[in-house]
Amino acid sequence: MWKNLILGAVLVAFVAVPLANSLTCNKCNSPSGCKSPSSETCSNSTANANKQFLEGYHSNVPAVSGSLNFSCANLTYYHPANYSHTFEFLGCVFNETNVCNLALTNTQSGWSKKCLQCGTDYCNPAGTYSSSVYTIVGSAVVLVLAKVLS
């Protein structure tokens, strides 16, 4: 009986520890996709896929052969005159990637960069207005109108 209980506890520990230590990030790779990003759990597989995506735009993405240290990244290039986003990436990367220091392969004049690399769940939010902002403003207007009309 004790042998089965100990075996069960060990199995639960092997399953629960990786889940407890896994990092979850917002995920998208275009300005339109980042209006409603999905999520991804960090792993070597997701970080490698995102590394390959970043290599398509940047010249100095470091090669990482495998790691258990991940970060969430938010990298946006935009035109400061009208704040239109030209490139946007949210996702999981290896800590060694250091997204904020990546150099664009095709340097466009006039682009500005906004960058964040962090290590807690969903710490890389998309930098666009979401529908919740409009809901909050709409609710406030309805509340004021209800108060005035009553």
KAVENRA-V867570 format. One record per residue. N is the residue number from 1. RES is the residue in three letters. SS is DSSP state (H for helix, E for strand, C for the rest). PSI is psi in degrees with one decimal (NA if undefined). OMEGA is omega in degrees with one decimal (none if undefined). Layout:
BEGIN
n: <N N>
res: <RES RES>
ss: <SS SS>
psi: <PSI PSI>
omega: <OMEGA OMEGA>
END
This chain:
BEGIN
n: <1 2 3 4 5 6 7 8 9 10 11 12 13 14 15 16 17 18 19 20 21 22 23 24 25 26 27 28 29 30 31 32 33 34 35 36 37 38 39 40 41 42 43 44 45 46 47 48 49 50 51 52 53 54 55 56 57 58 59 60 61 62 63 64 65 66 67 68 69 70 71 72 73 74 75 76 77 78 79 80 81 82 83 84 85 86 87 88 89 90 91 92 93 94 95 96 97 98 99 100 101 102 103 104 105 106 107 108 109 110 111 112 113 114 115 116 117 118 119 120 121 122 123 124 125 126 127 128 129 130 131 132 133 134 135 136 137 138 139 140 141 142 143 144 145 146 147 148 149 150>
res: <MET TRP LYS ASN LEU ILE LEU GLY ALA VAL LEU VAL ALA PHE VAL ALA VAL PRO LEU ALA ASN SER LEU THR CYS ASN LYS CYS ASN SER PRO SER GLY CYS LYS SER PRO SER SER GLU THR CYS SER ASN SER THR ALA ASN ALA ASN LYS GLN PHE LEU GLU GLY TYR HIS SER ASN VAL PRO ALA VAL SER GLY SER LEU ASN PHE SER CYS ALA ASN LEU THR TYR TYR HIS PRO ALA ASN TYR SER HIS THR PHE GLU PHE LEU GLY CYS VAL PHE ASN GLU THR ASN VAL CYS ASN LEU ALA LEU THR ASN THR GLN SER GLY TRP SER LYS LYS CYS LEU GLN CYS GLY THR ASP TYR CYS ASN PRO ALA GLY THR TYR SER SER SER VAL TYR THR ILE VAL GLY SER ALA VAL VAL LEU VAL LEU ALA LYS VAL LEU SER>
ss: <C H H H H H H H H H H H H H H H H H H H H C C E E E E E C C C C H H H H C E E E E C C H H H H H H H H H H H H C C E C C C C C C C C C C C E E E E E E E E E E C C C C E E E E E E E E E E E H H H C H H H C C E C C C C C C E E E E E E E E C C C C C C C C C C C C H H H H H H H H H H H H H H H H H H H C>
psi: <-49.9 -34.0 -42.4 -38.0 -43.7 -42.1 -42.0 -41.5 -39.7 -42.8 -42.9 -40.7 -41.5 -30.7 -40.3 -35.6 -48.4 -34.9 -37.0 -30.7 -4.6 143.8 136.1 130.3 156.3 149.6 126.5 163.5 30.9 155.6 -38.8 -38.1 -26.2 -3.6 -27.8 79.2 153.4 -168.2 157.3 144.7 130.7 135.7 171.9 -36.9 -48.7 -40.6 -37.4 -41.5 -41.9 -33.8 -45.1 -39.0 -46.2 -31.7 -22.6 -16.7 -18.0 147.7 -18.1 39.8 120.0 149.4 126.9 124.0 -3.2 141.5 159.7 10.7 114.5 160.0 158.3 142.1 147.3 109.6 121.4 132.2 135.7 163.8 119.3 -23.2 -43.2 6.9 31.2 130.3 131.2 -25.6 135.6 134.3 127.7 134.7 -175.7 134.5 162.0 145.4 -36.7 -13.9 -36.9 67.5 -32.0 -15.4 9.6 142.5 131.4 140.1 -37.0 89.3 116.6 132.9 139.5 -3.1 141.5 157.0 137.5 129.9 144.8 133.8 124.3 171.9 24.2 159.8 131.8 34.5 3.7 66.1 154.1 144.8 35.2 159.6 134.0 172.1 -21.2 -31.8 -45.7 -35.6 -42.7 -46.2 -44.2 -40.3 -39.6 -41.8 -45.0 -40.6 -43.8 -44.7 -40.9 -38.3 -40.4 -40.2 -14.1 NA>
omega: <-179.9 179.9 177.9 179.0 179.2 177.8 177.5 179.7 178.6 178.9 177.7 179.6 179.7 179.7 -173.1 -176.3 177.9 179.0 -180.0 -177.0 -176.5 -179.2 179.0 -176.3 167.6 -175.0 170.3 -179.7 172.9 178.6 179.7 178.6 -178.3 174.4 173.2 -175.8 172.7 177.6 176.4 175.8 -175.4 175.1 176.0 -178.8 -178.6 179.7 177.4 178.0 178.9 175.6 179.2 177.2 -179.2 178.4 177.3 -177.0 -173.7 -174.8 -172.0 176.8 -175.0 175.4 177.6 -173.9 -179.3 -175.6 172.8 -179.1 -175.6 174.7 169.5 -178.5 172.8 -177.0 -177.0 170.2 -175.8 173.7 -176.1 -178.4 -178.3 179.4 175.4 -177.7 177.8 179.8 177.7 179.7 170.6 177.6 -178.4 178.3 171.4 177.2 -176.6 -177.6 -179.9 -173.5 -176.2 179.2 179.8 -179.6 177.6 176.6 179.6 -175.8 177.9 179.0 176.9 177.7 172.4 -177.1 170.3 -172.5 176.3 172.7 -171.4 -172.0 175.6 -177.5 175.9 -179.1 -178.1 -176.4 175.1 -174.9 -179.9 175.0 176.5 -178.5 179.8 177.8 179.0 177.0 179.9 179.6 179.0 178.4 178.8 179.1 179.5 179.2 178.7 178.4 178.9 179.8 -179.1 -176.2 -178.7 none>
END
